[in-house]
């Protein structure tokens, strides 16, 4: 047969004169329905699975060619099927061919033209697929391509970024999994043909080009790409071609400097073992002696090193050959090259430094970006090599690390990043240990110090003291000398003292010499030297750990930075610190997890990579690895807050989907949950269930396969004694029910009975059970609504049973706990019934519309549906029914709190009241005043009640915003509450309402600004987060700043903030004003408010003016409004603020700065003739300008007067014409009286 040749352009196969295989005309399959095309693809798949060599058939190859060629017009489901077909069949072919090639006697078709041709066809189709998708964007799913948001479809949308890892894995199977020796035999020459290798490398470089595709790749896929390139460079000598492609990418794509540097770092990374794993791949090499294998491995390692070095040298040489003029002109390309050089120095410092000589001449060029990059590159390379070689003296290590910690809070982002990078390198290459636990080092130090004292006492005992008389005589001699006495008696005493001291020293020296000559002490002396050396080492290690521990809180703060690179570096550093076992990093790693919700995909990926490194074992599915992962995940649930558990759930979802959390871990968790493992207590069982619940939400099959086990252990007797166990079991059941909402359980089913028994039969014998019952009952009711065919019947039974237990006391006092439970169930059922009713009616409306019209409901129909639901909620849920009968009782308890003084009862009664208010607008309006009077009451209302009410009020504001809006100031007032939890909940509620546009940002925002100064760190952090998210909304902070400044400048606010509070708040808020036009506008607004204000406001406004960054234009605006502040400059604080403005003005406005400083000096001197300084004109120019302006104004006034006269005449003319044209017009003189 004719061997298939890979063309340079896939379109060449459509033209007969190109000399390649000619593809037949299209059958028009792509124009058929999705079902027909999908069926055809399935048929091709069956043929290739049975015989991978069948691709040689022109019919199959041509069909696949045309499907890929017209990939953009295919349905999403067909696209996914085509990609899966190509990936699966390529891998199947490689496995089949390689297994045959490794046989002692390979089949006849293995090393033939037919196998070579089919392999090239597979590679070509994959290459063509990437070319088509990346060049025309046809990989984008229909949902992603649409401009408008569409409703979510139940079918899974096709995603090219989700398929790329599988395509890369197929290329890996072709190139990485196959020994080069086998391809040598297949091609009958040392290396495969150029076109075959080029197709693979070009495909991967295309993935690099697409910013959208490459950014979405998981780290495991990027690692696979790195591995493929390493084989291409080292085994197939593609260094020169790769350097050309890399230079092209660097000049044209700003997102690639970092990834390409990482690629070179991965290629340069040494193999885990120098021994070749492919020695037995070829039959001819199977019986080589061990010595030859080692020699070959060493040769291969040296060859690999030379190839990588040559690649880096080629790239740097090309950068060096770029003319300085071109670097100065091409700013975008120069910026990319500079970023690449710095990233390369950070990744492979030795290789970068070895070739830096070719770049030195650019230090004389005009492109300052390139000069900075080369200097940074050389400095980083030098430091990295010193640190990696551990050539830094211990005496210098402490000072260097301490200095780096000091730079973590630097204003410049690049300085912070460099400091973090240095600390990371010092940590990774520390000379002390792989685990840096301070308690271990301190214990070792104490032991060494004790032994050191013993050895010193033995080898170097203290010298004998001089006789007491000598001290006395010495003192007398000193006194005599000070008094200038020279009698013979004093001189003799001094001489005697000196002689005694000399004798003592000689005696000590002789004793020490005798001990040194004593061979029996030689061992002690040697041990003393060793102990002293170890003591120095251990002390240095403890000091280093303390310095790194001090760095951790500072780096943790950078997780909240507005700069993405700061956040990424902080995550990386905390991950490295955690791997060394430092206890101080626990809080930082926990905060990293919350960044899983970040809108920046790079940050989310960094979080996943960090946790994958610390807690998972990607690719290892052994029992030991699975058990370790299970224990790690369970440990993360210990003492975790609700926010941390929610973040952990999201992380588990990601890990499940990308394969980092395999089903083998589920098996271990089920064993731990069921108690089949010895030594597993209730806490471990609960932790295992929590993780299983999270896994079930991501993959319901994990729960469905063990449903009986879940119900048996999660809803049994143990669950009623430990309700928190049942709470997570009910969550898992709801996750399972979400898979198929139509599958319902009939009334009377044992599962429903167990859920009901959990709610009504849990004893109330201690506070722990009581506290756990409420979240468990909440989830049990949710499970009833999710699973039951008629949930309204089930919950009615619950309420009646609980009410009977409360009110059938026969004269006995009503149990507060039982009444609180009843109120809780009543309130939660009311909310769930509202949701259930809306879902049922929506389903019915959709079905009716589909049956009658065959289309979706119109907006008018939807509005009518909403009105119907509102009326139904008003009349049918909490009025004139079982639930409605509890409304008056709830109001009664709320009004008579002194009578019902149990805090738990009050709390749940009021929560139930607010839930009723969320259901009915009428009920809400009737009880709003009561609700806010309780919220504002500080006496007789427990803090926990106020904290809960704040959250409930937030729900009310979301449900009925117009009704709650007049009461908004009362919500803000809770920010001044004495209780920490109340303040924290209030801030969270306001954050939610404001960021979701449910509450307008008004003057009360100053109350939130004050939270930036809260002594409770959690609250201040929440306030910072609020303004950070608010800053993402266009112009919001800019719009509120003037009013906020005025609100904070009152005497009452000044007393609450303290001396530096205002400056702290404003310094943070002004950091969100970056646009020049906003800064100019703020200059004008602040100057207007300066005029006529009091001293306190003047100082505050002046300080705010000093926070702006000035251009020549904005500084000119400030000078134009000098009359607003000329009388305020005599205040020293105002003057200091204005003096500091010069340092915040851009360098391009030096002349304006000189004029501004002169203007301030003149105003302080009381001069008023400053027009020339403001305008930059001489007095004569000012006079001429005024005359010109006066002339223009006179002409303008004359023209306006002329227009006015003309308009008056025109109106009179039109009036006369109208009177003349009127047929019924009769002159007044002709009218009859």
C-alpha angles and dihedrals in degrees: 000000000000111000116242114243123203109234124216089240123031090220087068089078089066094059123071096206096063094080096239134108108295117226115222123243118285117267091214092246091140089063093057124095119284091251093055094047092046091051091051091050090051089053092052090048092054091051095049093045091055093044118011089189089064090090086084086074108105090219095058096040094047092049092051091045092055092045091053092041090056095035093131094064096048123106116259093248090051091048090055091047093050093050092047090049094052095044095045097045094046091054092044091051093049092049092048094045094045094048089052092046092054094055117109087241108027118211117263095254097053104083096032140110090256093059091045091049094049092048090053091048091054093048091046093053092050090048091048091049092056091045093052095044099044096042099050101022094240091143090075112105119240091248092053094044095054118098095217127057114254132198115274114264122221090225115084111255118234114249124189092200088057091053098046094081089058092049090050089049089055091054088048090054090053098046112017101037094049121074115239087230090066092052088049089060093042094054096032090228136083095264135022117259119286096245093055094053093040092055090058097044093045090051092054094045088053088058088054091052095057107079092192095050097042094047091055095052115111117237092251090059091048089052089053091052089051090051092051092050090049090057091046093052100038104032103028100034097236095147098114094048090045093052090053092050092046092052090050091051093047093054094050110031122058094192095062109069092087098041093046091050088051089050091055090046091053091048091050094047112110120246117256089243129024092213114100115245093201099060092112098044094093121057092220092058098044096098103042116138117255092248091056091049092053091047091049091048091052091049091049091050091050092047091050091050091050092049093051092045090050091050093052091045091051092051095047090044090054090050089048091051092054107108117248089231091058091048090052093050101039098062095168094050092043091051090052093049092048092050089048093053092052092046090047091053090052092048105039107010096169095053092044093050093048091062101033091105091079089061100047095093090063087070085078093050129104097243102096090187089063093046091052091047094052092048091048090046094053093045094049093046092051094048094044093052092048091050096043091050088050087229093140110109116239089236089061097041095075095048093046095048091045091052090050091052089053090057094054090088094047117137093232114080093211090056091051091050092049091049092051091047092051093049090048092052091047089051096046092048099036114144095220114071147312090250116047105196112163094208090057093050093045091050090049091048093051091049092049093046091052092049091044091056091051093050094046091052089052101042102027110028116183117271117257114264121249117254115280091239091063091059091051093047091044090054090047090049091052091049091048091050092050091050092047093240114158104180118145093242094063093046091053091050092052092048091050091051092050092048091050091051092049091050091050092050092048090049091051091048092051091048091050091047089051090051091048090053090048104101091198089070095050092092091051090050092051091047090049091055090049093047091049091051091047091047092054089048095048093046090051089049093051090047091050092050091051091051093050090046089055089051094054098073091047093050090045088059089057088066085079094050120128089223111088093207091056090054093047093049091047091052091049093048095048090049091054092046091050091052088059092056100244108165094210091070097066095093092045093052089048090054090049089062092060089060088073084093093057116130089221108091092205090058093048090050090049090053091050092048091049094052092040088057096045104037110016138064106215113205095008110107097167120128093248093053092045091051090050092050091048092051091047092052092046090051090056090061093057111113089344119160123232090260092051092048091050091050090047089053091054091048091050089052092055093046092049093052096048094046098249090118104050126190089256088075089055091059091055091048092050090052091051093045095050093050095240090133117079118243095024111136132194092273093056091044090052092047091051090051092050092055091045089053090052091048090048092057089055096038114017091188088073088064099036094059092056101034096128091051091048094052094042096054100024100050102028132100092294090058092056089052091044106031093179088071090056091048092063092041090057090049089054091050090052090051089053092048091053090067093068113015092183094061104092135173117235122236115277094032113147091237092058090046090055092050092050092046089053090058100042104029103046107116121237097217103128141018094250093058091042092053093048094046096072099058089040092052091047092056092041090056089047090052090050091054091046097047109026121090090215107023093170089067093049096049092045088058090050093053094047093050093048092045091051090052090052104042102034092077096123096219097327121123114272113252110245092209093052092046090049090052091050092051091048093052093044093051095045093046090053091057095043090049090054091052092043092050092050092049093047094047092046091052091048093048092050092049092049093048092048092048096048106030105015090225143081121282118270122243090256090053091048091050091050089049091053091050091049091052091049092052091046092052090050095050108027110036113048101009130077096351141080094289093042091057089068095055097084090045091054091050090048092054091047092052096045101046093148089060092048097041098159106118095214091050093048092047096052094040091056092044090052089049091054091047090054087050090052089056100046125040091200092052089047095053091047094054106033094098091051091048096052093043088059091045092053095045112102095179120068093009117097118229091241089057092052091046091054093044092055090057091046091051088054089057090049091051089053093048100041107015096166093054094047097041096087089056096052095108089061089058091052089049090067088068085076094052117130092229117086095213092051091052092046094049092046092053092048092049093048090047090054094046097045097043090049091049093243092124124037118238106248139160091292088076085091087073090060090046088058088058087069085075096045112136089223106086094210091058094045090049090051090051091051090050091049094055091042091057091040088054089061089065110087114265095336098126091040090055095049098043100089094049091043091053091051092048092050093047096069120110092244092054092045090056091053095046101045126213100311100026097094092050092049093051096045094046089058097043095047090055087075093059105087108142116098093223091054091050091050091049091049090052090058094043094048092047090052090053091047091063110094097356126133126259096267093051091044092057092047095047091046091051090051090051088054091056094063124094109235132216123187090266096051092044088053089054090052091051092048090059095050091126089067094062108020091104093046097058092082089074105092093222093050091047091050091052092051092046090055092056092079091064091053095054121103117257092241090070099058093132090052091051091054091050092046093052089049090049091053090049092051093047090051089050089055096248117147101186096090100126093111091055093048096048100028090233130127119244090258090051090050092052091048091048092049091050091049091049091048091051091049090048091050092050091046091051091048091051091048091051091049091050090050093052092046091050091051091052091047091053091051092049093050091048092054092047092051092052092049095049094051109104093202094053114125122183113246091239091061096051115113118228 
